[in-house]
């Protein structure tokens, strides 16, 4: 079976209409967002959500994010919403920001993996918002890839992983942000950053001065520990090639990889021409937003290089760099070399 491909660039209205009808009938559709492409299903339907888990091969104890297209929809998703949530919404929505709140009764239990909380986001991408409004449904939508693989930032990435496993893919523009949304829990004594993204800790602390960064952002969770957000527990974003994250200055990184054999390097553009092994640049070390936009495409390109190992130069942990580092340390299975 070939997945239906809906052209949202040349036939936008039809793509939105057809995707909405599929979702209303309990189907699952890959849709573009500004972060990554998502695999959407009605957040009210346990059966549809189970189809998402099956298509992705995703563990069912890994919660999903519910996407809405207006602030008014928030009361249908969550309950006991604190005032600070509305302050965050005013500052960061629509955009790449997710809040974890107490779950409302309408949301399927499978969305939250049995937790009494729900993660909610109002994306800025017009296509997914129009599909939400046309269908009248909040959409649970994890990344539209095979579980554990690099997240998809283009329609072709989705088709590579899921063609024939889902009902349709809405083929729109490439994702502009390139990493999944920032996730903050507003349940508990203090707000907690569960997953870094384009909305940085520095920005968050202007509204949430007592924000705590969860240990799982940079460390591996203990065996059996429950997760409150997608992307916290399992090895994620990984190429098929063995990947190692390397921390250190440019001169040290260049010397290190140049003495290796049968390997490749994922490097910054400033060091590209000094590296003698196969290499791919993922952007300038001075521009973390570009690194974020490129990182998942580059992780997919690694497997075209025909090498046994790849060494990835780690970005800084400042600003959006923290989000890129978070994705790379998981892609490498926490295998880190410090020079």
Secondary structure in CASP SS format (residue, H / E / C, confidence):
PFRMAT SS
TARGET T0000
AUTHOR 0000-0000-0000
METHOD secondary structure of the structure
MODEL  1
X C 1.00
X C 1.00
X C 1.00
X E 1.00
X E 1.00
X E 1.00
X E 1.00
X C 1.00
X C 1.00
X C 1.00
X C 1.00
X H 1.00
X H 1.00
X H 1.00
X H 1.00
X H 1.00
X H 1.00
X H 1.00
X H 1.00
X H 1.00
X H 1.00
X H 1.00
X H 1.00
X H 1.00
X C 1.00
X C 1.00
X C 1.00
X C 1.00
X E 1.00
X E 1.00
X E 1.00
X C 1.00
X C 1.00
X C 1.00
X C 1.00
X C 1.00
X C 1.00
X E 1.00
X E 1.00
X E 1.00
X E 1.00
X E 1.00
X C 1.00
X C 1.00
X C 1.00
X H 1.00
X H 1.00
X H 1.00
X H 1.00
X H 1.00
X H 1.00
X H 1.00
X H 1.00
X H 1.00
X H 1.00
X H 1.00
X C 1.00
X C 1.00
X C 1.00
X C 1.00
X C 1.00
X C 1.00
X C 1.00
X C 1.00
X E 1.00
X E 1.00
X E 1.00
X E 1.00
X C 1.00
X C 1.00
X H 1.00
X H 1.00
X H 1.00
X H 1.00
X H 1.00
X H 1.00
X H 1.00
X E 1.00
X C 1.00
X C 1.00
X C 1.00
X C 1.00
X H 1.00
X H 1.00
X H 1.00
X H 1.00
X H 1.00
X H 1.00
X H 1.00
X H 1.00
X H 1.00
X H 1.00
X C 1.00
X C 1.00
X C 1.00
X C 1.00
X E 1.00
X E 1.00
X E 1.00
X E 1.00
X E 1.00
X E 1.00
X E 1.00
X C 1.00
X C 1.00
X C 1.00
X C 1.00
X C 1.00
X H 1.00
X H 1.00
X H 1.00
X H 1.00
X C 1.00
X C 1.00
X C 1.00
X C 1.00
X E 1.00
X E 1.00
X E 1.00
X E 1.00
X E 1.00
X E 1.00
X C 1.00
X C 1.00
X C 1.00
X H 1.00
X H 1.00
X H 1.00
X H 1.00
X H 1.00
X H 1.00
X H 1.00
X H 1.00
X H 1.00
X H 1.00
X C 1.00
X C 1.00
X C 1.00
X E 1.00
X E 1.00
X E 1.00
X E 1.00
X E 1.00
X C 1.00
X C 1.00
X C 1.00
X C 1.00
X C 1.00
X C 1.00
X C 1.00
X C 1.00
X C 1.00
X C 1.00
X C 1.00
X H 1.00
X H 1.00
X H 1.00
X H 1.00
X H 1.00
X H 1.00
X H 1.00
X H 1.00
X C 1.00
X C 1.00
X C 1.00
X C 1.00
X C 1.00
X E 1.00
X E 1.00
X E 1.00
X E 1.00
X C 1.00
X C 1.00
X C 1.00
X C 1.00
X C 1.00
X C 1.00
X C 1.00
X C 1.00
X C 1.00
X C 1.00
X E 1.00
X E 1.00
X E 1.00
X E 1.00
X C 1.00
X C 1.00
X C 1.00
X C 1.00
X C 1.00
X C 1.00
X E 1.00
X E 1.00
X E 1.00
X E 1.00
X C 1.00
X C 1.00
X C 1.00
X C 1.00
X C 1.00
X H 1.00
X H 1.00
X H 1.00
X H 1.00
X C 1.00
X C 1.00
X C 1.00
X C 1.00
X C 1.00
X C 1.00
X C 1.00
X E 1.00
X E 1.00
X C 1.00
X H 1.00
X H 1.00
X H 1.00
X C 1.00
X C 1.00
X C 1.00
X C 1.00
X C 1.00
X C 1.00
X C 1.00
X C 1.00
X C 1.00
X C 1.00
X C 1.00
X C 1.00
X C 1.00
X C 1.00
X C 1.00
X C 1.00
X C 1.00
X C 1.00
X C 1.00
X C 1.00
X C 1.00
X C 1.00
X C 1.00
X C 1.00
X E 1.00
X E 1.00
X E 1.00
X E 1.00
X E 1.00
X E 1.00
X C 1.00
X C 1.00
X H 1.00
X H 1.00
X H 1.00
X H 1.00
X H 1.00
X H 1.00
X H 1.00
X H 1.00
X H 1.00
X C 1.00
X C 1.00
X C 1.00
X C 1.00
X E 1.00
X E 1.00
X E 1.00
X E 1.00
X E 1.00
X C 1.00
X H 1.00
X H 1.00
X H 1.00
X H 1.00
X H 1.00
X H 1.00
X C 1.00
X C 1.00
X C 1.00
X E 1.00
X E 1.00
X E 1.00
X E 1.00
X C 1.00
X C 1.00
X C 1.00
X C 1.00
X C 1.00
X C 1.00
X H 1.00
X H 1.00
X H 1.00
X H 1.00
X H 1.00
X H 1.00
X H 1.00
X H 1.00
X H 1.00
X H 1.00
X H 1.00
X H 1.00
X H 1.00
X H 1.00
X H 1.00
X H 1.00
X H 1.00
X C 1.00
X C 1.00
X C 1.00
X C 1.00
X E 1.00
X E 1.00
X E 1.00
X E 1.00
X E 1.00
X C 1.00
X C 1.00
X C 1.00
X C 1.00
X C 1.00
X C 1.00
X C 1.00
X H 1.00
X H 1.00
X H 1.00
X H 1.00
X H 1.00
X H 1.00
X H 1.00
X H 1.00
X H 1.00
X H 1.00
X H 1.00
X C 1.00
X C 1.00
X C 1.00
X C 1.00
X E 1.00
X E 1.00
X E 1.00
X C 1.00
END
